[in-house]
Amino acid sequence: MQRILGRIVVGMTLFLIGFIAYSSQIFIIWPWYGRALSIPLLTLLVPFNTLVGLLLWNYWLCVTTNPGTVPDGWAPDTDALEGYEVKKLTGNPRYCRTCNKYKPPRAHHCKTCKQCVLRMADHHCPWVNNCVGFYNYGHFIRFLFFVDVACSYHTAMVTTRVLEAMDKPYYEGPETTEFIFIVLNYATCIPVLIMVGLFSLYHFYCLLGNSTTIEGWEKDKVATLIRRGKIREIKFPYNLGWERNIKAVLGPHPLMWCCPTIPPGTGLKFQLSDTEGIESQEQWPPRDPSAPLHDFRLSESPWTYNNGSVNPSLEPSNSARRRRPQAAAVPPYHPDYQEAYDSTSEDNDGDATMNRWMGRARRGSEGYEVQAIDREEILRQYVASRGADVGRYKRYVPQPPSESSSDGEETLAERIETWRAGEAIC
C-alpha cells in the first residue's frame, strides 16, 4: 500500500510540474506572440524549457537512484584513523539489529525502505517516494535549485504578459481562456515557489555546512549547551569549509555542479575536519555533562533495558497496540486464563506474541525493548495475592520432626512394617 501511495504522489508531482510548465506556454505565451513561431518566442521559451528539462531529469534521478545501503559483511575498521561512530551508552560501533549490519557514520535505518541508508538526510521523502541519501542527495539539491529558478522564470514570464496587457484597452486584452490560465498559473506557481524556496534555503544552508537535517538538530542541541555554558565550543566534525563541502556532494568540478554526477566516495566513511584552535571531541554529538551517568552493561540478549531492569516509561508506539484488549487477570498457566483476541494482531509484524501477557513493547532499528517476564516471580506474586482466600487452596506445610518422636514414638515407616507383618500372619 505504501508503494502505491508513493507512486500516486510522484504522479501528482509530475502532473503539477507539467501543468505549470506547459499550460503557460500553450495558453498564455503562444497566443501572446500571435500563435506564430519567431525568434523572440524561441529566445523566451528555449531557456525556460531547458530549465524544465533539467528539473525533470534530476527529479527522475532522485526518484529512481538508490540512496545507498550498507554492503553485506561490512564492519568498521576500529584501528583506522578515520574514526567511526559508536553508541553513547556502550561505546561499541553502531549496529542495526533490524538489518543485522553495522551502521557506517551518518547512516540511519528507514522503516519504509526497510534498510539502513547511507548519509540519510532526513526521512523517507513522500514527494520522491524514496529516501534522500548519499547517492541521490546531489540530485535532490539540483532538483530544488532548478525548481526555484524555473518557477522564478515562469513568474517573471507570466507577469510580463500581464503588465503588457494592462497597458492596452480592455478589448485588446487576453481572451477568457488565457485569463483563466493566468489565474491558475499564479495560483499554482506562487505557492510552489514560496514553499520550495524556503525549503531550498534550509538545504542550501546544510549543503554549505556539510550536514544533514538530522545533524542540524544535533548542532542546535550542541549550540544550546554551549550557550548555557555546559560545554566548550566544539566544531562539527564533517565541516570542511563551504567549497569542499559543496564538492563532496556535487562533485569536484564547479562547471559540472548543475549536471547530474556521481558523488565522490563510497558513503561508508567521510573525511573529518581538523579541530585546530578548537577543542576536539571523541564523539558526536557530545553528551550533556549535567545528564546522569549510568553504568551501562549491554546484555547479549536484545530483550533487555538498561542493566536488565524494566523500562518504567515503556509504551507501545503503535496506536493499535495501545487499543488492544488486555488479557485475563490470571497468569497464562492458570486454568482460568483466556487469551485476549484482537483482529489487528495479524498486521503488527508478529509482535502480538510478545504482548499477550505484559502488552507493552517498543520496536526500533536497534532491536526491541519489552518488559521482562519472570514466571517464577509472577507465580510468587499470584500465590501471595490468592493465599489469603479461605478455602480456595489447601496448602500442605510439612512440619519438622521433633526430638521426642525420634525417641519413643513409632515412626510411620515402622508402623507400615508392623501392618505388613500382621497381614502376612493372617
N, C-alpha and C positions, 0 to 999 in steps of 0.2 A: 504493500500500500504506500509506503514511504517513497519507493522508487517511482510509482505512478504519479504521486503528487509532485515530486521533484520535476518530472518531465513536463507536467502541466505548467508549473511555474516558469520553467525555461521557455516553453512555448509562448506563454503570455509576455515574457520579457522580449522575445524576438518580435512578437506582434507589435508591441509598443515601440520598439526601435524602428521597425519598418513603417509604422504609421507616421511617426514624426518625420522620418527621413524622406519618404516618397510621396505622402499626401501633400506636403508643402510644395514639392516640385511640380506635381501633376496639376493640382487645383489652384495654386497661388502663383508660382513663378512662371509657369508656362503661359497662362493667359496674360500675365503682366507683360511679357515680351512678345505678345501678338501671335502666339502659337506658331512661331517660325524659328528655325534654327539659325543662330547668329553667333558671331564672335563674342559679343558682350555676354550672351547667355552661357556660352561654354566657359568663359572666364569666371563666371559666377558659380556655375554648378560643378565644374571639374574638381576644384579643391574640396568642395563640400562632399562629393561622392567619394573622394579619396579618403577623407576622414571617416566617413561611414564605413567604407570597406575595411580600414584598419581597425575600427571599433568592433565590427562583426568578427574579424579574424581573431583578434585577441580574446573576444568573448568565447568563441568556439574552442580555442585552445584552453582557456580557463575551465571550461566545462568538461572537456574530454581528456585533459592531461592528468595523469596520476600524480597526486601531490607528493608522493614519495613514502615508501614504507621501509620498515626495518628488515634487512636481509635475514634469511634463516641462518641460525648459528652465529650471528654476530654477538660479540661480547666486548665490553670496553677494555682497553689496554690500561690497566692500573699503574703500569710503570712508565707510561708515556708522559711527556712534559706538557701535552696539550691540555691535560686536565679532563675530568669527567664529572657529571652531576651525581650527587648522592642524595639519599633520603635524609632528612634532618634528624630523625629520631635514631636511626640505626647506623648511619654513616656508611652504609653499603651502596653500591651502584643501584640506580633506579631500575626496577623490574616490574613489568606488566604481567600480572597473573591471568589476565584475560587472553592475551596473545601468547603467553609463555615465552616472552622475549625480553631482553634488556632494552631499556629506553636510552637512546642516544641523547646528547644535550639538546634542549629546546623541543623535544618530541613529546607529544601528548596523545592519549587514546581518544578516538572518536567512536561514540556509541553507534552513530548512524552508519559509518563506513566499516565498523567492526574491525578496526586495525589502528595501530599507532602511526601517526602522521609525523613526518619529519618537519621540523621547524613550523609547527602548526601556528597559524596566525591568530585565530580566534576560536571559531567553532565551525560546525558544518553549515556552510552558506546556502540558504534555500534558493537564492537567485541564480546560482550557478549549479545547483544540485551536486555540489562537490565540496570537499574540504580545500581550503587555501593553504598550501604548504610550500615546501622548499622548491619544487619543480614548476609550480604554476603561480607562485606569488608575483613573479615578474610580469606574467600575462595579466594578472589581476590589476597591478599598478598601471600598466599601459591601457587597459580597458577603462579604468576610471579616468585617466588623463584624456583619452580620446572622447569619452562621453562629455567631459567638461568643455573641451574645445569644440566638438561638433554641435553641442547644444548652444553654446555661445554664438557660433557662426550662424546657426539656424535662427536664433532670436534676432540677431542683427539683420539677417536677410529679410525676414518677415516684417520686422519693424520698419525697414527701409521702404518696403512696399506700402505699408500703412501710412507713413509720412508722405509718400509721393501721392497717394490717393487723397489725402486731406487737403492738398493744395489745389485740387481740381473741383469743379462743380459736382453736386451730388449725382447728377445724371451721367457723369463720366466716371463715377466711382466703380468699385468692384461689384460684380454680379452677386446674386444671392448665394449661389454655391460657393463662390470664392470667399464671401464674407463668413459663411458658416465654418469653412475650413480654417480661416484665420483665427476665429474664436477657439476652435478645437485644438489647433496647434499651440496657441498660447496656453490653453488650459492643461495641456499635457507636457509641454516642453519646460515651462517655467518651474513647476514643482519638481520635475526631474533634475533640472539644473541646480535648484537650491539644495535639495536633499543630497544628491550625489556630490555636489560641490562641497558641502560641509563634511561629508564622509570622506571625500578625497583629501581634504586638507589634513584631516587627522592621520590618514595613512601616509601621506607625503611626509608628515612630521615623523612618523615611525620609521619611514624609509631613511630619512636623514640621520636618525639615531640608531639605525640597525636593530630595531626592537619590534616585537610583535605586540598585538593587543594585550595578550596575557602578561607579557613582560612589562608593558606600560602600566598595568595595575600594580605590579610588583615595584616598579620605580616610584609610583605615587606613595606606596606604603613606606618605602625607604626614605623618601623626601620628608614624610611626616615624622619619622623617627629622628631624622637629622634636625628638623625644625624644632622639635621638642627637646633637643639636646641629649637624647638617649644614646646615639652613636655618632661617630665622626663621619666626615664626608667620605663616601665610597663611590668609586667610579663604576659605571655599568661595564661589565667585562667584555661585551661584544661591540662596544662603540669604538670604531677605528678611525673616526673622522668622517665628515659628510661625504667626501669624494670616494673614499674607499668603501664606505657603506653602500653608496649607490652602485658602485662597480660589483659589489658582492651579490647584488640582486639582478641588475640589468645587464651585466657584462662589462668587460674591461674597456671596450671601445665606446666613447661617448657618442660617436656618429651613428652607432647601431642601437642606441637605447630605445628608440621608437620602433624598432623592428623586433619581432619575436626571436629570442635566442634562448639557449640552454644556460642556466646559471652555472658558474664555476663551482667545482667541489662536488662532494658526494652527499652532503647533508648529515653525515654521521659525526663530523667534528667541525669546529669552527675556530678560526683564528681569534685569539684573545688579545685585548688591548694592553698596552703597558700602563702600569699604575705609578709612573714616576711622579713624585711630588704629592701623591695621594695615597692614603692608607690602602694597602692591599687586603684582600679578603680571601678566606678559604672556601666560602660557599656563597651562592647567590640564590635567592635573596638572603641578606643577613638576618639573623634572628633578633627578636626584641630582647634586650638584656633584662628587662623587667618581667619577662614571662617566666613562670616557674620552671625549674629544671626537673626532668623526670629521668630516673634511671631505667631506661627502656631496654628490655631484652626481648628480642623478637623470637617467638617460638617457631619451630619448624612447621607447625600446623597453621593453615590460613584462617582457622576458625577461632581467632583469639582477638583480644582487645587489651592494649596496654600490657601489663605484666600478667596476663592470664585472667584478669578480672573482667567483669561485665560492664559495658558502657552504659551508664545510667541514663544518658540522654539519647540513646539509640532509638530512632523511629523509622518506620518504613518510608522510603522516598516515593513509592508508588501509591497514588490515592486509592487505587483499587484494593491494595493490601490493607490500608487503614480502614476501609469499609468492610473488610472481611469479617464474617461472623466468628465469634470466639468459640473455642472448643469447650467441651464439658468441663465442669469444675473438678473432676477427678482425674488422676493420672491415667496415661494410656494403658497401663497394665491392669487397671481396675475393671471388674466385670460390668460396672455401670457406665463405663466410658463410651461415649458416642462421638464419632469424628464429625466435625462441622464440615458441611459440603458447601462449596462456593463454585458457581458456574464459571467465574472468571479465572479460576486457578489454572486452567489449561493454557491461558495466554500469558502466564507470568514466568515463562522460561524455566519451568520445573522447580521454582522456588517454594512451592506450596509444601513440599515435604519437610522443609526446614522450619516452617511457620505453624505447623499443626498444633504444637503444644505451647511454645512461647509466643509465636505470632509476631516476632519483631526481627527484621533483617534489613540490612542495607548493602547494596551492591555497588562496587566501583571497579575501576580498571586495575587497582592493586589487590583485588580479591574481595571476600565477603567479611562482614562483621555481623555476628549473631550473638545472642545471649547463650552462653554455655549451659548445657543441660547436664546436671549431675543427678543421675537417677537415685543414687543412694541418699543424697540429701533430700530429694523430693519424697522418697519413701519415709524418711525420718520425720519430715515436716507433716506429712499426711497422717502418719500414725500418731504423732503428738497432738494433732488437731482433733482426731477422732477418738482418742483413747479415753476421753472424759465421758463419752456417752455410755450410760449404764445399760448393760445388757446387749450392746451391739457386738462386742467382741469378747470372747473368753480366752484370756491370756494365761498361759501356764508359766509360773515363775518358780523355777527349781529352788528348793531350799538346801542350803549347805548341810552336810551331815554333822550331827553333834557328837561330842566325845562319849556321852552316855550310851548312845545307840551302839557304838562300837564295842562297849564293854560287856553289857549284859543282855541287850535286846537282840533278838534274832533278826538277821538281815533278810531282805527279800529273796536273795539267791538261796539262802539256807531254807527258807520256807518252801520254796519251789522244789528243792531236792527232797524235802520231807514228804511233800504231797505226792511226788512221783514214786517214792518208795512205798507209800501206802497203797497206791493204785496197783503197783506190781504185786503186792502180797494178796490183794483181793483177787 
